[in-house]
Amino acid sequence: MPRPAISTERLIVLASLFFTVFCNQSFWRSILEHQGAEHAATWLFCSALFIVVTAMHCLLLGLVVHRRTAKPILAALFLMTAGVVHYMQDYKVFFDPGMLRNVLHTDIKEARELLSFSLLRDLALLGILPTMLMMRLHITERPWRVAVIARAALLIGSFALVLAGLGLQFQNASALLRNHKEIRYLVTPGNYLTSAVGVLLADNAGKHAARLPVGEDARLGSSWTGRRKPALLVVVVGETARAANWGLNGYARQTTPELAGLGVLNFPHVTSCGSNTEVSVPCMFSPFGRKDYDEKKIHRHESLLHVLERGGIKTLWRDNQSGCKGVCDGLESQQLDQARDPALCNGERCLDEILIDGLEAELDRNKGNLVIVLHQLGNHGPAYSQRYPDAFRQFTPTCDTADLGKCSREQIVNSYDNALLYTDHFLAQAIARLKAQTSHDAALVYVSDHGESLGENGFYLHGLPYAIAPREQTGVPMVAWFSPGFSSSFGIDADCLKRNADAPISHDYLFHSVLGMLAVDTTVYDKAYDFTAKCRN
Ligand SMILES: [Zn+2]
């Protein structure tokens, strides 16, 4: 049987229609929600958008797809789009550049945890099925003159339809884009394709440049004269822990029993810089922070750790997750998620206590002033149940799969809270080890990188564009603990800190507070963002 024939242009139009109809449910649902499905005008608006979205994809494909490349490019697009659509619908995520960066930095282990039956089903229906249908087609070969005219007609026609569609509904369209900018990140596959271009351009721009120095004048302040012991500050960067479920913040469940027993200093109103790791981690160690957020600027400059090193304090980044995101560039770091400790690791991942494994040996090796950053795996989803040992399976029933669609909200929250219990234990263990050592005057600061949605308004996981990220994704727990030796030698008044801990602060405070509490003098230090400033003498 001869294979049905089709021109490249027709194939492009068919593929674009397929995307508009089958791959944009999140987009259409969002439009109907914002405009009100009951108004006749909404349907007129949707018709115009249908034309615009289809024509835009025709235009985009028309620029890159040719007779010989059509099948491989479209097959790749069908498959990738199927995966993207699956996660957009299951977890209500938006594919903006931040989300794409997150996905690109996802490691194999994380990807394996995301595999589920429903993903395979969506890949089959939206990816493999259209690919197989397309493979049955024969793409016609035409004289080049005809091919050029057909392509020009497609491009000009698509462009005209985009303009006409937007023009007819100009007021509606501009109002929607003004008030709900993020909606454009629901148009699939345009969302991840344009995000990919943005990420590539940004990454290439910053890749080869050496980092610009920060705090070149950093030096130890006058209070360092006459110290008896070297100083040790442990900064714990948490993962996906949210303020709303933190026992010390008054959550209905006691998810932080050990820390409560230790009487640590708790900061109940802390806002994260980003809604995902890729944004938050570099941001919280930068002098720019969220207040003048500029991703490129942050990636181009040195971090807090470089300033500390310049001031004469050794730094060490210990990681149980996906690395320091450039914060420790050129400085000592240890990747521990591949460790082989049978008690803590299963060959794939390690529990967070691996981060304090051999802590004393590190102190022995680094006898001087030291800042250690511990980067947790924490509450990294969606496989919350794999983040804690059995002893912490206290809230039941739990959700024991990464396919959150198979669990009730109650199960998901139970597993999430169990993982918080384990972070509580890990932090208490870290503090116990710091108390037990006698070589350094020690302190610890813990803050999570961002929060997590657990089904509020249908949202799961994290990574919504910052402007619309709900409080669950940006409200993070933070605690601090100071040994008596650390407090007295740096003149820190713990009671004063406790009285002021209710004040709202943010990730922007980490950079300046660490410089402040360690009495490092530099012109980049800003007292207004140092939560210890009022309580030091
Ligand atoms: Zn994170």
Residues whose N, C-alpha, C, O or C-beta is under 5 A from the ligand:
A	BS01	ZN	E239 T240 N276 T277 D449
